[in-house]
Amino acid sequence: MNINEEQLNQLLGKFVGDLGATIHSGSVVIGAELGLYKAMAAAGEPVSSEQLAAKTDTNERYVREWLNAQAASGYVEYDADSGKYYLTDEQAFVLTDENSAAYLPGAFI
């Protein structure tokens, strides 16, 4: 077998990207269906998991775990100094505006 290392790395990179998209798709649906993204955007300032759970009438522990996963994937931002989470304008645009051609949750729902 004659393995081309560059082609192998390209294939592995594609696979890892596809796997990440598959894993995160469920969390995007959860954020859209529970109104988590919209509540974050409507807050107009960074929110804690407690604040977001209260705004959406959801369980704080699950919201905290969801927020941490979203921050790790780059779908939301985390401010370590305050311990709060927020959406950039770009994140809010693609995660909350259902009329936008760039509305990402629509691809999963």
N, CA, C and O atoms as a GROMACS GRO file, in nm:
protein
  436
    1MET      N    1   0.084  -0.117   0.000
    1MET     CA    2   0.000   0.000   0.000
    1MET      C    3   0.089   0.124   0.000
    1MET      O    4   0.186   0.131   0.075
    2ASN      N    5   0.055   0.219  -0.084
    2ASN     CA    6   0.133   0.342  -0.094
    2ASN      C    7   0.043   0.458  -0.048
    2ASN      O    8  -0.038   0.508  -0.126
    3ILE      N    9   0.058   0.500   0.076
    3ILE     CA   10  -0.028   0.603   0.136
    3ILE      C   11   0.032   0.741   0.111
    3ILE      O   12   0.148   0.767   0.146
    4ASN      N   13  -0.047   0.827   0.051
    4ASN     CA   14  -0.008   0.967   0.034
    4ASN      C   15  -0.050   1.040   0.161
    4ASN      O   16  -0.169   1.056   0.188
    5GLU      N   17   0.047   1.083   0.238
    5GLU     CA   18   0.019   1.142   0.369
    5GLU      C   19  -0.066   1.269   0.359
    5GLU      O   20  -0.153   1.290   0.443
    6GLU      N   21  -0.044   1.351   0.259
    6GLU     CA   22  -0.123   1.473   0.242
    6GLU      C   23  -0.270   1.439   0.213
    6GLU      O   24  -0.360   1.500   0.271
    7GLN      N   25  -0.294   1.343   0.126
    7GLN     CA   26  -0.432   1.303   0.095
    7GLN      C   27  -0.497   1.238   0.216
    7GLN      O   28  -0.616   1.259   0.242
    8LEU      N   29  -0.421   1.158   0.290
    8LEU     CA   30  -0.473   1.096   0.411
    8LEU      C   31  -0.515   1.201   0.512
    8LEU      O   32  -0.623   1.192   0.571
    9ASN      N   33  -0.432   1.303   0.532
    9ASN     CA   34  -0.465   1.410   0.627
    9ASN      C   35  -0.587   1.489   0.582
    9ASN      O   36  -0.668   1.530   0.666
   10GLN      N   37  -0.602   1.511   0.453
   10GLN     CA   38  -0.721   1.580   0.401
   10GLN      C   39  -0.847   1.498   0.429
   10GLN      O   40  -0.948   1.552   0.472
   11LEU      N   41  -0.839   1.367   0.405
   11LEU     CA   42  -0.953   1.280   0.430
   11LEU      C   43  -0.987   1.276   0.579
   11LEU      O   44  -1.104   1.285   0.617
   12LEU      N   45  -0.886   1.264   0.662
   12LEU     CA   46  -0.910   1.263   0.807
   12LEU      C   47  -0.969   1.396   0.854
   12LEU      O   48  -1.058   1.397   0.939
   13GLY      N   49  -0.920   1.507   0.800
   13GLY     CA   50  -0.974   1.638   0.836
   13GLY      C   51  -1.120   1.650   0.798
   13GLY      O   52  -1.200   1.704   0.874
   14LYS      N   53  -1.157   1.601   0.680
   14LYS     CA   54  -1.297   1.602   0.637
   14LYS      C   55  -1.382   1.519   0.732
   14LYS      O   56  -1.490   1.562   0.773
   15PHE      N   57  -1.333   1.401   0.766
   15PHE     CA   58  -1.408   1.313   0.856
   15PHE      C   59  -1.430   1.379   0.992
   15PHE      O   60  -1.541   1.378   1.045
   16VAL      N   61  -1.324   1.436   1.048
   16VAL     CA   62  -1.336   1.502   1.178
   16VAL      C   63  -1.435   1.618   1.173
   16VAL      O   64  -1.514   1.636   1.266
   17GLY      N   65  -1.432   1.696   1.066
   17GLY     CA   66  -1.529   1.805   1.049
   17GLY      C   67  -1.672   1.754   1.040
   17GLY      O   68  -1.762   1.809   1.102
   18ASP      N   69  -1.692   1.647   0.962
   18ASP     CA   70  -1.826   1.589   0.949
   18ASP      C   71  -1.873   1.530   1.082
   18ASP      O   72  -1.990   1.544   1.118
   19LEU      N   73  -1.785   1.466   1.154
   19LEU     CA   74  -1.820   1.409   1.284
   19LEU      C   75  -1.861   1.519   1.381
   19LEU      O   76  -1.959   1.505   1.453
   20GLY      N   77  -1.785   1.627   1.384
   20GLY     CA   78  -1.819   1.739   1.472
   20GLY      C   79  -1.955   1.797   1.438
   20GLY      O   80  -2.033   1.829   1.527
   21ALA      N   81  -1.984   1.811   1.309
   21ALA     CA   82  -2.114   1.864   1.267
   21ALA      C   83  -2.226   1.770   1.310
   21ALA      O   84  -2.331   1.817   1.354
   22THR      N   85  -2.205   1.642   1.299
   22THR     CA   86  -2.306   1.545   1.340
   22THR      C   87  -2.331   1.554   1.490
   22THR      O   88  -2.446   1.554   1.534
   23ILE      N   89  -2.227   1.560   1.566
   23ILE     CA   90  -2.240   1.566   1.711
   23ILE      C   91  -2.308   1.694   1.756
   23ILE      O   92  -2.393   1.691   1.846
   24HIS      N   93  -2.273   1.807   1.695
   24HIS     CA   94  -2.327   1.935   1.739
   24HIS      C   95  -2.466   1.964   1.685
   24HIS      O   96  -2.534   2.054   1.736
   25SER      N   97  -2.511   1.892   1.585
   25SER     CA   98  -2.642   1.922   1.527
   25SER      C   99  -2.753   1.908   1.631
   25SER      O  100  -2.847   1.988   1.632
   26GLY      N  101  -2.745   1.808   1.716
   26GLY     CA  102  -2.847   1.791   1.821
   26GLY      C  103  -2.851   1.906   1.917
   26GLY      O  104  -2.958   1.948   1.960
   27SER      N  105  -2.736   1.959   1.952
   27SER     CA  106  -2.733   2.071   2.047
   27SER      C  107  -2.786   2.199   1.982
   27SER      O  108  -2.843   2.284   2.051
   28VAL      N  109  -2.768   2.213   1.851
   28VAL     CA  110  -2.824   2.329   1.781
   28VAL      C  111  -2.976   2.321   1.782
   28VAL      O  112  -3.044   2.421   1.804
   29VAL      N  113  -3.030   2.202   1.758
   29VAL     CA  114  -3.175   2.183   1.762
   29VAL      C  115  -3.229   2.214   1.902
   29VAL      O  116  -3.332   2.281   1.915
   30ILE      N  117  -3.161   2.168   2.004
   30ILE     CA  118  -3.203   2.195   2.142
   30ILE      C  119  -3.206   2.346   2.167
   30ILE      O  120  -3.303   2.398   2.223
   31GLY      N  121  -3.101   2.415   2.125
   31GLY     CA  122  -3.095   2.560   2.146
   31GLY      C  123  -3.206   2.634   2.074
   31GLY      O  124  -3.261   2.731   2.127
   32ALA      N  125  -3.239   2.589   1.954
   32ALA     CA  126  -3.346   2.653   1.877
   32ALA      C  127  -3.483   2.620   1.934
   32ALA      O  128  -3.566   2.709   1.954
   33GLU      N  129  -3.507   2.493   1.961
   33GLU     CA  130  -3.640   2.449   2.008
   33GLU      C  131  -3.674   2.504   2.147
   33GLU      O  132  -3.790   2.536   2.173
   34LEU      N  133  -3.576   2.515   2.234
   34LEU     CA  134  -3.601   2.567   2.368
   34LEU      C  135  -3.591   2.719   2.376
   34LEU      O  136  -3.616   2.777   2.482
   35GLY      N  137  -3.554   2.783   2.266
   35GLY     CA  138  -3.544   2.928   2.265
   35GLY      C  139  -3.422   2.982   2.336
   35GLY      O  140  -3.420   3.098   2.376
   36LEU      N  141  -3.321   2.898   2.353
   36LEU     CA  142  -3.202   2.940   2.427
   36LEU      C  143  -3.124   3.047   2.351
   36LEU      O  144  -3.082   3.147   2.410
   37TYR      N  145  -3.105   3.027   2.221
   37TYR     CA  146  -3.033   3.128   2.143
   37TYR      C  147  -3.108   3.261   2.142
   37TYR      O  148  -3.048   3.367   2.163
   38LYS      N  149  -3.238   3.255   2.119
   38LYS     CA  150  -3.318   3.378   2.113
   38LYS      C  151  -3.318   3.451   2.247
   38LYS      O  152  -3.312   3.574   2.250
   39ALA      N  153  -3.325   3.376   2.357
   39ALA     CA  154  -3.321   3.439   2.489
   39ALA      C  155  -3.187   3.504   2.515
   39ALA      O  156  -3.180   3.612   2.575
   40MET      N  157  -3.080   3.442   2.470
   40MET     CA  158  -2.947   3.502   2.485
   40MET      C  159  -2.939   3.632   2.406
   40MET      O  160  -2.890   3.733   2.457
   41ALA      N  161  -2.986   3.628   2.283
   41ALA     CA  162  -2.981   3.748   2.199
   41ALA      C  163  -3.068   3.859   2.256
   41ALA      O  164  -3.029   3.976   2.255
   42ALA      N  165  -3.184   3.824   2.306
   42ALA     CA  166  -3.278   3.923   2.360
   42ALA      C  167  -3.226   3.986   2.489
   42ALA      O  168  -3.262   4.099   2.522
   43ALA      N  169  -3.142   3.913   2.562
   43ALA     CA  170  -3.088   3.966   2.688
   43ALA      C  171  -3.005   4.092   2.664
   43ALA      O  172  -3.004   4.182   2.748
   44GLY      N  173  -2.937   4.098   2.552
   44GLY     CA  174  -2.857   4.216   2.519
   44GLY      C  175  -2.730   4.230   2.600
   44GLY      O  176  -2.659   4.330   2.587
   45GLU      N  177  -2.700   4.132   2.682
   45GLU     CA  178  -2.578   4.132   2.762
   45GLU      C  179  -2.545   3.987   2.796
   45GLU      O  180  -2.632   3.900   2.786
   46PRO      N  181  -2.423   3.959   2.836
   46PRO     CA  182  -2.388   3.822   2.873
   46PRO      C  183  -2.478   3.770   2.985
   46PRO      O  184  -2.520   3.845   3.073
   47VAL      N  185  -2.507   3.640   2.979
   47VAL     CA  186  -2.594   3.577   3.078
   47VAL      C  187  -2.524   3.458   3.141
   47VAL      O  188  -2.440   3.394   3.080
   48SER      N  189  -2.561   3.430   3.264
   48SER     CA  190  -2.513   3.309   3.332
   48SER      C  191  -2.608   3.195   3.298
   48SER      O  192  -2.716   3.217   3.243
   49SER      N  193  -2.568   3.074   3.329
   49SER     CA  194  -2.656   2.960   3.305
   49SER      C  195  -2.783   2.973   3.390
   49SER      O  196  -2.891   2.933   3.347
   50GLU      N  197  -2.770   3.028   3.509
   50GLU     CA  198  -2.887   3.048   3.595
   50GLU      C  199  -2.985   3.147   3.532
   50GLU      O  200  -3.106   3.124   3.532
   51GLN      N  201  -2.932   3.256   3.480
   51GLN     CA  202  -3.017   3.357   3.417
   51GLN      C  203  -3.087   3.302   3.293
   51GLN      O  204  -3.206   3.325   3.273
   52LEU      N  205  -3.012   3.229   3.210
   52LEU     CA  206  -3.071   3.174   3.088
   52LEU      C  207  -3.176   3.068   3.121
   52LEU      O  208  -3.281   3.063   3.056
   53ALA      N  209  -3.149   2.986   3.220
   53ALA     CA  210  -3.248   2.886   3.261
   53ALA      C  211  -3.375   2.952   3.311
   53ALA      O  212  -3.485   2.906   3.280
   54ALA      N  213  -3.361   3.059   3.387
   54ALA     CA  214  -3.479   3.130   3.438
   54ALA      C  215  -3.558   3.194   3.324
   54ALA      O  216  -3.681   3.191   3.324
   55LYS      N  217  -3.488   3.252   3.226
   55LYS     CA  218  -3.554   3.317   3.112
   55LYS      C  219  -3.630   3.218   3.025
   55LYS      O  220  -3.730   3.253   2.962
   56THR      N  221  -3.583   3.093   3.021
   56THR     CA  222  -3.641   2.993   2.931
   56THR      C  223  -3.718   2.884   3.005
   56THR      O  224  -3.767   2.790   2.943
   57ASP      N  225  -3.729   2.897   3.136
   57ASP     CA  226  -3.799   2.798   3.219
   57ASP      C  227  -3.744   2.657   3.193
   57ASP      O  228  -3.819   2.563   3.170
   58THR      N  229  -3.612   2.647   3.199
   58THR     CA  230  -3.544   2.520   3.178
   58THR      C  231  -3.456   2.489   3.298
   58THR      O  232  -3.437   2.573   3.386
   59ASN      N  233  -3.403   2.368   3.303
   59ASN     CA  234  -3.320   2.322   3.413
   59ASN      C  235  -3.179   2.383   3.402
   59ASN      O  236  -3.114   2.371   3.298
   60GLU      N  237  -3.134   2.446   3.508
   60GLU     CA  238  -3.006   2.517   3.506
   60GLU      C  239  -2.890   2.424   3.476
   60GLU      O  240  -2.800   2.460   3.400
   61ARG      N  241  -2.888   2.306   3.533
   61ARG     CA  242  -2.775   2.215   3.510
   61ARG      C  243  -2.763   2.179   3.363
   61ARG      O  244  -2.653   2.181   3.307
   62TYR      N  245  -2.875   2.148   3.300
   62TYR     CA  246  -2.871   2.112   3.158
   62TYR      C  247  -2.834   2.233   3.072
   62TYR      O  248  -2.762   2.219   2.973
   63VAL      N  249  -2.882   2.350   3.110
   63VAL     CA  250  -2.847   2.472   3.037
   63VAL      C  251  -2.697   2.500   3.050
   63VAL      O  252  -2.632   2.539   2.953
   64ARG      N  253  -2.643   2.480   3.168
   64ARG     CA  254  -2.499   2.500   3.190
   64ARG      C  255  -2.417   2.406   3.102
   64ARG      O  256  -2.320   2.448   3.039
   65GLU      N  257  -2.456   2.280   3.098
   65GLU     CA  258  -2.384   2.184   3.015
   65GLU      C  259  -2.399   2.219   2.866
   65GLU      O  260  -2.303   2.207   2.790
   66TRP      N  261  -2.518   2.262   2.826
   66TRP     CA  262  -2.541   2.303   2.688
   66TRP      C  263  -2.454   2.423   2.654
   66TRP      O  264  -2.389   2.425   2.549
   67LEU      N  265  -2.452   2.524   2.742
   67LEU     CA  266  -2.370   2.643   2.718
   67LEU      C  267  -2.222   2.609   2.706
   67LEU      O  268  -2.153   2.661   2.620
   68ASN      N  269  -2.174   2.521   2.792
   68ASN     CA  270  -2.033   2.482   2.786
   68ASN      C  271  -2.001   2.414   2.653
   68ASN      O  272  -1.897   2.441   2.593
   69ALA      N  273  -2.088   2.326   2.608
   69ALA     CA  274  -2.067   2.259   2.480
   69ALA      C  275  -2.074   2.359   2.365
   69ALA      O  276  -1.994   2.350   2.271
   70GLN      N  277  -2.167   2.454   2.372
   70GLN     CA  278  -2.180   2.555   2.268
   70GLN      C  279  -2.056   2.644   2.263
   70GLN      O  280  -2.008   2.679   2.155
   71ALA      N  281  -2.004   2.680   2.380
   71ALA     CA  282  -1.884   2.764   2.386
   71ALA      C  283  -1.763   2.686   2.332
   71ALA      O  284  -1.680   2.743   2.261
   72ALA      N  285  -1.752   2.559   2.367
   72ALA     CA  286  -1.641   2.479   2.319
   72ALA      C  287  -1.643   2.464   2.167
   72ALA      O  288  -1.538   2.454   2.103
   73SER      N  289  -1.763   2.462   2.110
   73SER     CA  290  -1.775   2.447   1.965
   73SER      C  291  -1.766   2.581   1.891
   73SER      O  292  -1.756   2.583   1.769
   74GLY      N  293  -1.769   2.691   1.965
   74GLY     CA  294  -1.760   2.823   1.903
   74GLY      C  295  -1.894   2.880   1.858
   74GLY      O  296  -1.898   2.979   1.785
   75TYR      N  297  -2.005   2.818   1.901
   75TYR     CA  298  -2.137   2.867   1.863
   75TYR      C  299  -2.184   2.979   1.954
   75TYR      O  300  -2.268   3.060   1.914
   76VAL      N  301  -2.133   2.986   2.076
   76VAL     CA  302  -2.155   3.098   2.166
   76VAL      C  303  -2.020   3.135   2.226
   76VAL      O  304  -1.924   3.059   2.216
   77GLU      N  305  -2.013   3.251   2.288
   77GLU     CA  306  -1.889   3.297   2.349
   77GLU      C  307  -1.899   3.288   2.501
   77GLU      O  308  -2.007   3.298   2.558
   78TYR      N  309  -1.785   3.267   2.565
   78TYR     CA  310  -1.778   3.260   2.711
   78TYR      C  311  -1.679   3.363   2.761
   78TYR      O  312  -1.566   3.372   2.712
   79ASP      N  313  -1.722   3.441   2.860
   79ASP     CA  314  -1.636   3.539   2.924
   79ASP      C  315  -1.591   3.480   3.058
   79ASP      O  316  -1.669   3.476   3.153
   80ALA      N  317  -1.467   3.436   3.065
   80ALA     CA  318  -1.416   3.370   3.185
   80ALA      C  319  -1.416   3.461   3.307
   80ALA      O  320  -1.434   3.413   3.419
   81ASP      N  321  -1.396   3.591   3.286
   81ASP     CA  322  -1.392   3.683   3.400
   81ASP      C  323  -1.527   3.692   3.471
   81ASP      O  324  -1.532   3.698   3.594
   82SER      N  325  -1.635   3.695   3.394
   82SER     CA  326  -1.768   3.707   3.454
   82SER      C  327  -1.838   3.572   3.470
   82SER      O  328  -1.935   3.561   3.545
   83GLY      N  329  -1.789   3.470   3.400
   83GLY     CA  330  -1.854   3.340   3.403
   83GLY      C  331  -1.986   3.340   3.326
   83GLY      O  332  -2.075   3.259   3.353
   84LYS      N  333  -1.997   3.432   3.228
   84LYS     CA  334  -2.121   3.445   3.152
   84LYS      C  335  -2.098   3.418   3.004
   84LYS      O  336  -1.985   3.418   2.954
   85TYR      N  337  -2.208   3.397   2.936
   85TYR     CA  338  -2.208   3.360   2.795
   85TYR      C  339  -2.282   3.464   2.714
   85TYR      O  340  -2.372   3.531   2.765
   86TYR      N  341  -2.243   3.477   2.586
   86TYR     CA  342  -2.311   3.574   2.499
   86TYR      C  343  -2.296   3.531   2.353
   86TYR      O  344  -2.214   3.446   2.320
   87LEU      N  345  -2.376   3.593   2.269
   87LEU     CA  346  -2.368   3.572   2.125
   87LEU      C  347  -2.308   3.695   2.060
   87LEU      O  348  -2.343   3.808   2.095
   88THR      N  349  -2.217   3.673   1.966
   88THR     CA  350  -2.171   3.785   1.885
   88THR      C  351  -2.285   3.822   1.789
   88THR      O  352  -2.382   3.747   1.778
   89ASP      N  353  -2.274   3.934   1.722
   89ASP     CA  354  -2.377   3.972   1.626
   89ASP      C  355  -2.391   3.866   1.517
   89ASP      O  356  -2.502   3.836   1.473
   90GLU      N  357  -2.280   3.811   1.474
   90GLU     CA  358  -2.282   3.710   1.369
   90GLU      C  359  -2.349   3.581   1.417
   90GLU      O  360  -2.428   3.522   1.344
   91GLN      N  361  -2.316   3.539   1.539
   91GLN     CA  362  -2.379   3.420   1.595
   91GLN      C  363  -2.530   3.441   1.611
   91GLN      O  364  -2.609   3.353   1.577
   92ALA      N  365  -2.568   3.556   1.661
   92ALA     CA  366  -2.711   3.585   1.677
   92ALA      C  367  -2.781   3.585   1.542
   92ALA      O  368  -2.893   3.536   1.531
   93PHE      N  369  -2.717   3.639   1.441
   93PHE     CA  370  -2.777   3.645   1.307
   93PHE      C  371  -2.806   3.506   1.252
   93PHE      O  372  -2.915   3.481   1.201
   94VAL      N  373  -2.710   3.415   1.262
   94VAL     CA  374  -2.729   3.283   1.203
   94VAL      C  375  -2.804   3.186   1.294
   94VAL      O  376  -2.852   3.082   1.246
   95LEU      N  377  -2.816   3.217   1.423
   95LEU     CA  378  -2.882   3.125   1.516
   95LEU      C  379  -3.020   3.170   1.561
   95LEU      O  380  -3.092   3.093   1.624
   96THR      N  381  -3.060   3.295   1.530
   96THR     CA  382  -3.190   3.343   1.580
   96THR      C  383  -3.283   3.400   1.474
   96THR      O  384  -3.404   3.405   1.496
   97ASP      N  385  -3.230   3.442   1.362
   97ASP     CA  386  -3.313   3.508   1.260
   97ASP      C  387  -3.368   3.405   1.162
   97ASP      O  388  -3.302   3.370   1.064
   98GLU      N  389  -3.490   3.357   1.189
   98GLU     CA  390  -3.550   3.252   1.107
   98GLU      C  391  -3.578   3.295   0.964
   98GLU      O  392  -3.597   3.211   0.877
   99ASN      N  393  -3.581   3.425   0.938
   99ASN     CA  394  -3.607   3.476   0.804
   99ASN      C  395  -3.479   3.491   0.721
   99ASN      O  396  -3.484   3.522   0.602
  100SER      N  397  -3.366   3.468   0.784
  100SER     CA  398  -3.238   3.483   0.716
  100SER      C  399  -3.206   3.358   0.634
  100SER      O  400  -3.234   3.246   0.677
  101ALA      N  401  -3.148   3.378   0.518
  101ALA     CA  402  -3.100   3.266   0.437
  101ALA      C  403  -2.983   3.196   0.508
  101ALA      O  404  -2.948   3.083   0.473
  102ALA      N  405  -2.924   3.263   0.606
  102ALA     CA  406  -2.811   3.207   0.680
  102ALA      C  407  -2.855   3.142   0.812
  102ALA      O  408  -2.770   3.111   0.895
  103TYR      N  409  -2.986   3.122   0.832
  103TYR     CA  410  -3.037   3.063   0.957
  103TYR      C  411  -2.994   2.917   0.965
  103TYR      O  412  -3.048   2.832   0.894
  104LEU      N  413  -2.898   2.887   1.051
  104LEU     CA  414  -2.841   2.753   1.060
  104LEU      C  415  -2.930   2.647   1.122
  104LEU      O  416  -2.934   2.535   1.071
  105PRO      N  417  -3.004   2.676   1.230
  105PRO     CA  418  -3.090   2.570   1.285
  105PRO      C  419  -3.189   2.514   1.184
  105PRO      O  420  -3.228   2.398   1.196
  106GLY      N  421  -3.229   2.593   1.086
  106GLY     CA  422  -3.320   2.544   0.983
  106GLY      C  423  -3.267   2.425   0.906
  106GLY      O  424  -3.345   2.348   0.851
  107ALA      N  425  -3.137   2.409   0.902
  107ALA     CA  426  -3.077   2.295   0.833
  107ALA      C  427  -3.097   2.166   0.910
  107ALA      O  428  -3.087   2.058   0.853
  108PHE      N  429  -3.125   2.177   1.039
  108PHE     CA  430  -3.135   2.058   1.125
  108PHE      C  431  -3.278   2.025   1.167
  108PHE      O  432  -3.307   1.913   1.209
  109ILE      N  433  -3.366   2.122   1.155
  109ILE     CA  434  -3.503   2.103   1.205
  109ILE      C  435  -3.595   2.061   1.093
  109ILE      O  436  -3.714   2.040   1.114
   0.00000   0.00000   0.00000
